[in-house]
């Protein structure tokens, strides 16, 4: 089974509406011939314009978080239903920054992923170990547990995109070596195989994330277990098109 590559940009808490619209307009012509699936995940406030501006293009829009409840007393939260209603297609779930600063756990990641799928939103569900966990030889256990707990009881696991993001490589300029990234994405694939069978393992798409840039994306994409990238810092300029097109030279 061939897996279509998927490159997603996580803009985090960057770019207000005007700047977001300008970036989208500048990227539209640059990514239009990309073979990879191309997803932009701007802040919530930018989403309605982002959906409107990318209508009839090859760019899909994702949110950076959602709540699993439909409505209620959850100050500051956004429901998956609300995202769906405005035409958002993807949602990042359980990013390490959400886990670290907003107390997200494998349990909430699981609830959100299940709810996103129920609504027809495509989750990009994140996992990854800290530097301390890697240095003490616990990386595999951590990642396997995050997958077992965060992605249990899923009806169609191949509808989930899994992002393996070693926390020590996020925003640090330090990339995991290609072999390290591929090995960890392999742990994820193997675990999906144990949970959901070999076809699911073969079909599920796994991204690497952590300081991906035009200069390293090509080699990362050559690794057999890596089907794409979740990109933070380097998704904030028109250079993101070089990543989407795996074009180190462009
Ligand atoms: C991220 O935040 O998901 C990420 C990978 O960030 P960066 O590309 O900046 O390391």
Boltz pocket constraint, residues with backbone or C-beta under 6 A from the ligand:
constraints:
  - pocket:
      binder: B
      contacts: [[A, 10], [A, 165], [A, 169], [A, 170], [A, 171], [A, 172], [A, 173], [A, 209], [A, 210], [A, 211], [A, 212], [A, 230], [A, 231], [A, 232], [A, 233], [A, 234]]
      max_distance: 6.0
